[in-house]
Amino acid sequence: DKSGHRHFMSKEIAEQPTVLGDLISRYLDGAEAEALAATPDFAKVDRLVLVACGTAFYACHVAKYWIEKLARIPVEIDVASEFRYREPPITAGTVALFVSQSGETADTLAALRYCQGKADHILAVVNVAESSIAREADSALQIHAGVEVGVASTKAFTNQLGVLALLALKAAADRGATPPEELERLRGTLRQMPGILSQALVRDEAIAAIASQLAEATDVLFLGRGPMYPLALEGALKLKEISYIHAEGYASGELKHGPIALVDDKTPVVVLAPRDALFDKTVSNMQEVMARHGKVVLITDRKGAETASDGTWHTLVMPEVDPLFAPISYAVAAQLLAYHTAVAKGTDVDQPRNLAKSVTVE
Ligand code: F6R
């Protein structure tokens, strides 16, 4: 049932404030608080290894920034298909974490099995409680996103980020690596996040207008820095999956090391940049794009727009949010941009060609 939406994907995008709100209250005040408390004592953990595929991998990539910053634990991330065959050494003191919406992805399950008997603890973050990955892990955290029908993952990604943010805060508390008041402030930010997602959804029409022009493009670049870098990768993945437009995500600072050669007056470049400590550096990357006549779509907040919207093709103003957790709300913009571009192109949004919802073969 699409509840009045034209596609499951748009329904699932719209559900995000509700499912994220439900997730945060379950973990902060409800039945899941115990599951979070029962994760390993991170004061005794030397290293975390986060493994997944596709969008779930990008959630891990965002989490690496959060965990390293807040808990000061080294975090390694890898895609499951590489990890499993590389036979990486898993040393004592390692916690291995596997993220999967379906809990059945073949490569992720094989990577988990590789870690059995090697890692101190195997943790799963899943949407399907009775899935293989949940069952074979030592413990599992549920993302409670509800059934996700659209092949392109949306609400599962947001709720994966929700659980991983809570885990980063828990690990930080275990290690005393971030002052308790700061952790409490960040918990407050997470509690406000559903409201921020609702405000992000209000940008729907503005995003559809940008998408109607983006639909003409054959190549699109996405740029981001810090925790927004993995979101640039996710934005590019979402766009290519459902609109079939070639898209690549890059770390903003990598632009001049190659990808800027692609920029011309036909190349839209989506810059995901809340006004954070490194905003000026990203703006200077963006100016390099504009100097080569690239068409910049700047996605930022009010303060960012005030200082940097000159010369952009489009500027989309997102609700204010702590830059650390901005990937959660900016994900909504990336999803809506891909969605409306696909709708403008008339592709099969919920069932994109060549893709399956659950990849149970290699
Ligand atoms: C992209 C997408 C895929 C999945 C990937 C992993 O929109 O949905 O990239 O994220 O196939 O699937 P799960 O999370 O079920 O292991």
Residues whose N, C-alpha, C, O or C-beta is under 5 A from the ligand:
A	BS01	F6R	C53 G54 T55 A56 V99 S100 Q101 S102 G103 T105 V151 A152 S153 K357 V359
